[in-house]
Amino acid sequence: MNYLIIGPGGTGGVVGGFLAAAGKDVAFFARGAHLAAMRENGLRLKSGLLGDVTVKPVKTAGAVDEVPKADVIFVCVKGYSLDEIIPAVKAAAEPDSVIIPVLNLFGIGDLLAGKLGEGFHVMDGCIYVTSFVSAPGEVTQQASLLKLVFGPREGQGDPPHLERILADLESAKVPTVYTKEIRRETFKKFAFISPFAAACALYDADAAQFQKEGEARETFRALASEMKALGDRLGLSPGDSFVEKSMKTVDHFQPDVTASMERDLRAGKPAEIDNLVCEVIRLCGRLGLEAPAYRRAAEKLCPKTN
């Protein structure tokens, strides 16, 4: 089995890095300083689970004509980069290749399948991890949080190579759940990450700001409540205790943890505001739901959203 990681950042760097560290055949599609550092020094993982690990040499590709064929393709880019990597996915895919998108978007599997067209085995997926690119060629995975979730989209059966994929992930120490309820699972992840990202951006804050009583904490609570209402309306309820579980999750974060969207904003990089904030307003609008906390966030973060 050979794997291609498209976007070896905080998500792809961890999944691909764990697989490569376990001796699996992994290639990374990257660009810029991150690619250059990986080619020169390998991929360094600073992991709360594996410790400090350097995978060297690593297989890399920086252009579509360098992309190798792969049995499994993990798509781990930010939502705003999805269109840019479609040629790389098509170049890597064989008739039995399995494509697993792991993004912060709800409905990413259907979106990616639509962009690729017929003839591709596109799953849906999400990941629970606190990780980021800490330097070119280096990915930091904090604490012990790591869980990869993927499964077939509606109307699909099991993908090719499923048993071998799961066995490889297990041997690489990537905790993995394969589920036929992937739409519900990806919404549950989205329902947490969207309020957290919106609140972090509104207050330019780390988790510490939401671990104490005050306006920031109550704003996060209100955003989470609106996401629960959205899930209920979609028939994908994250559960009656979702809001309190979300509060407890934040309370257990290290104080300096923040959302990846907030890290991008601080660094002056493109950020997933449209995917994580504005899209919620659009969904609520189509379903006739009021979302006052999200609308307040949108006024600052995406003022053109109706």
N, C-alpha and C positions, 0 to 999 in steps of 0.2 A: 504494500500500500504506500502510495506517495501522496503527500499533502502540499497544498499551496495556501499560503496565508496572504491574502490581499489586504494590506494595511496592518503592519506589525507594530501598532501603537499599544495603548494600555490593554486593550482586549486581545488583539491578534498577537502581540508580542508575548503575552502570557500563554495563550493556547498553543501557539507555534513553538514558543520557547520550551514549554514543558514537554511537548512531543519530541522536539529535537534533542533535548537533554536526555530523554529516554532512549535515544538511538533510532528514532523513526526518521524516515526519509521526508524532509520538510524543506520547502523553498519559500522565500519571502519576496513579495512584490512591494517595493518601497521606492521612495524618491528622496532627493535632497540630501541634507546632512546626515539624516538617519541612515540612509542607504550607504553613503560613503563610509560612515563609521563602522557599519556592520561588515562591509567588504574588507576594511582594513583590520579591525580588531575583533570581529565576531559580534554576537549578540550577548550582552551581559544582562542577567536577571538578578535583581535584588529582591528576593522573595521571602515573605513571611512563612512560606511552606517549605521551600527547597533550600533556603539560605542563598548565598551568593554563588551563582553559577554562570560560567561563560561558555557559550556554545561557539566553537571555532574549529574549522572554518564553517561558514554557513552558505547555503545556496541562496543566491539573490537574483532578482531581475529588476531592472529599472525602466524597461520599455516593453511594449507589447510583443515585439519580435524576439524578446529574450525569455518570455514566459514559457515554462515547461508544461507539458501535459500533466494532469493530476487526477487521481482517483477521487480525492476529496478536496473541495475548495471552500475555505472559510473566508467569507467576505466580512471584514471588520473595519471598514472605513466609517467616517462620519456621514450622516445623511446627505449633507450638501455635496459630497464627493461621489455620490452613487453613479451619476451619469458618466463620470470620467473613467470609471473602472470597468464599465460594461465590455469594451473591447478586450480587456485582459481576461475577464471571465470566459468570454467566447473562445479566446485563443487557447485557454487551458483545458476547456471541457472536452471530454470524450463522450461517446454515447451513454456510457454507464457512470459518468462522473456524478458525484453527489455534491450539491452546492448548499452550503449552510450559512445563511446570513446571520450575523450576530451584531446587531446595531441597537441603538436606543429608540428606534421607531416602532410604533404599533402598526402591524400589517405589512411589515417589510418583506415577508416572503412573497405575498401577492404582488407587491410593487415591483420587486426584482424580477419575478417571473414575467410580468407584463413587459418589462424593458428588454428582457432577453428573447422573448418570443417562444414558439413551440420547440419541443424537443430537449428540454433541460429538466433534470431532476432537482427542483428547487424546494428545499425545506423551509421551515421558519425556525427562529431561535432567539435566545437571549442569554445573557450571562450575568451572574452576580459576582462582582469583583471590585475591589478598590485598587486601582492601578493606573499608571501614567508613564509617559516617556520622561524620564528624569534627566536625561542627557542624550545627545546623539548616540545611537547604538546601545542605549541602556533603558531598561524598563523596570520600574519599581512596582511590586505587588505588596500592598500593606496587609499586615495581620494574616489571619487564616481564612478570610472570606474568599471562597471560590466555588462556584457551581455553574456548570454549563447545562442549558436546557435546550433541546431541539426536538422536532417532530414533524410529521407530515401535515401539509395544509389540507383543507377540506377537500374530500374527494380523492386524495392520494392514498396509496398503500405504502408499505414499508419501502425504503430506498434500497438500491443495490449496496452491497458491502456492509450492511448494518451491523452484523455481529462482529466483523473485524474492526469497524470504526469504534464500537463500544469497548472492545477488548484493548485496542491501542490507547484510548483515552484513559481507561482504568490503569493500564500499566504505566502510563505517564503521570499518574496521580492527579488527573483532572477529574474531580467529582462530576458526574454527568447523569442527567435524567433524560430518558427518551420517553416522550409522552404523546398520546393521541389527542390530548387537550392543549395543543400548543397555542392556539389563539387565546385561550383563557390565561395561560401562563405568561405569554408575552404582554397581555394587557396588565396583569398583576405587576410585572416588572415596570412597565411604563407608568402605571398608576402611582408608583413610588418615586421613580427617578424624575418624572416631570415636575411634581410639586417641589421636590428638593432642589432641582436645578433652577426653577423659577424663583424660589425663596433665596437661594444663594446669590443669584444675580441681582435681585431686588435690593438686598442688603449688603452686597459685596462681602459676603460672610463665609466663614467656615462653620463646621458643625457646632463649635462652642457657643455660637450666637443663638442656636436653637435649643441648647441644652439647659437654658435658664429661662425663667418666666419673663415674659415681656412681649412686645409687639411682634418681633420676628418669629417667635415660637407660635404665637396665635395665628400669624399669617400662614405659616406652614401647615398648621392644623386645618385652617379654612380651605387651603388649596387641596389638601388630601381629602377633605370631606366632599369637595366638588368632584374630585376624580372618582370617589366611591359612587356618587350619584350618577356619573357618566357610565361607569361599569354596570350599575344596576339597569340603566336604560338600554344598554347594549346587550343585556342578557349575559354579561360576563362579570357578575359581581365578585369583587375580591374578598367578600365576606363581611359580616356585621362588625367584626373587631378590627377591620383593616386600618382605620384611623389610629386607634390606640397602638396597634402593632407598628405602624409607621413611626409614631412618636418614640416608641421604645427602641426601634432600630437606630434612629438618630441619637438617642441617648447613649447607645452603646458604641457609637463611632469614636475613634480617636478625635480629640478636639480640633486638630488641624485638617481633618478630612473635609473636602469640599467637592462639589459636582464638577465633572469634566467640562461642562459648559462654562462654569465660572472660571476655571483655570484658563480656558481659551480666551475668555474676555479679558482677563488680567494680562495675558500675554499679547493682546492685540491681534489675535488670530480670528479667523472665521469661527462662528459659534452656531450651535444647533438651536437657535432661538425659534426659528420657524417650526421645526419638527417637534420641539418639546413644550412650547408655550402657545404659539399662534395656532397650531393645528388643534389644540384643545378647544380654543374659541370656535374654530370652524365646526368641529364635531358637535359641540354643544348647541351651536346655532342651528345646525341641520336637524337636531333632535328636539329642539324647542326647550332647552334647559337654560336656566339662568346660571351664570357663573361669575358672580361679582368679584370674588378674589382674583380669579384669572383675568377678568377684564381690567382690574387695577394693575395687575402685572403687565398686561398687554399694552396699557397706556404708556408705560415706560419702556418696555422692551420691544414691542412690535406695534407702534402707534398706528400703522396703516391697516391693521387687521380690523375687520368689521364684525 
